[in-house]
Amino acid sequence: QLQLQESGPGLVRPSETLSLTCTVSGASISSSSYYWGWIRQPPGKGLEWIGSMHYNGRTYFNPSLKSRVTISVDSSKNQFSLKVSSVTAADTAVYHCATDLKFSGSTIFDYWGQGTLVTVSS
Amino acid sequence: SYVLTQPPSVSVAPGKTARITCGGNNIGSQNVHWYQQKPGQAPILVINFDSDRPSGIPERFSGSNSGNTATLTISRVEAGDEADYYCQVWDSSSDHAVFGGGTQLTVL
C-alpha cells in the first residue's frame, strides 16, 4: 500500500523559506507512473494545488505560486521536497503531499499524506 | 484561469439523496474528480473521470458531468458521509490543477 508522510518545521518566520519533505513508502519515487505533488489548505479554507514533479525533472506549478516554489526529488531516499520562499502569513496552511497520476489528459490525486501544519509567524 | 464553483453547504436527511454541484465553463468537456475530506483527515478520492468509483468506494456514490455542471450524487445518505467535498479538474490550457471551493455536507 502506497503511503506518504510529510515532515518539516511547524513554524517559519515571515520572509524566510518554508521547507518540507515527503517520504514515500510502498512505491518507488522513480516510478514512471506518478508525478509527486504538493497541495495546501489554509485553516478553515479549501484545497490549493501548489505543484507537481516527475522524477525525470518535468514540473508543473500553480501560476500564482510559481515564482516562489521549488519541488525536488531525491530517489536515493525515496523522498520529494517542497520549498516556498519569502513566506507571509498567507502561506500558513496544512501542507499535504500526494501522488499525481496523469492519465488521459487529466490529473488525479489518488494517495495523500495526512498533512502537516505550517504556521508563518514571528 | 479556470474557475470551479461549488455551493458552500448542502444539507440532507439520513436515507435521502444528496447532490453536490460543481460549475465551470463547459465543464462537460473536462474530466472531473471528486474528493471527500472529513475533519482532521486527508482527502480521499471518491469519484474519478466524472463517474468512476475507485476501489472501496460504496456504490451509493456516483457522478455525472454535462454542459456547465458536474454533479456528485450520494444516495441513501448516512451520518458517516458528513464531510467536505471538493471537485477538481486539470486545466490543460494553462497546465495546472484546479479545485472547487468545497461543499460542506451536513446530515440532519
Chai-1 contact restraints between the chains, C-beta under 6 A:
chainA,res_idxA,chainB,res_idxB,connection_type,confidence,min_distance_angstrom,max_distance_angstrom,comment,restraint_id
A,G46,B,G101,contact,1.0,0.0,6.0,A-B,restraint_1
A,G46,B,G102,contact,1.0,0.0,6.0,A-B,restraint_2
A,L47,B,Y86,contact,1.0,0.0,6.0,A-B,restraint_3
A,L47,B,F99,contact,1.0,0.0,6.0,A-B,restraint_4
A,W49,B,A97,contact,1.0,0.0,6.0,A-B,restraint_5
A,Y60,B,D95,contact,1.0,0.0,6.0,A-B,restraint_6
A,N62,B,H96,contact,1.0,0.0,6.0,A-B,restraint_7
A,S106,B,N31,contact,1.0,0.0,6.0,A-B,restraint_8
A,S106,B,W90,contact,1.0,0.0,6.0,A-B,restraint_9
A,T107,B,W90,contact,1.0,0.0,6.0,A-B,restraint_10
A,T107,B,A97,contact,1.0,0.0,6.0,A-B,restraint_11
A,I108,B,H33,contact,1.0,0.0,6.0,A-B,restraint_12
A,I108,B,N48,contact,1.0,0.0,6.0,A-B,restraint_13
A,D110,B,L45,contact,1.0,0.0,6.0,A-B,restraint_14
A,W112,B,A42,contact,1.0,0.0,6.0,A-B,restraint_15
A,W112,B,P43,contact,1.0,0.0,6.0,A-B,restraint_16
A,Q114,B,A42,contact,1.0,0.0,6.0,A-B,restraint_17
A,G115,B,A42,contact,1.0,0.0,6.0,A-B,restraint_18
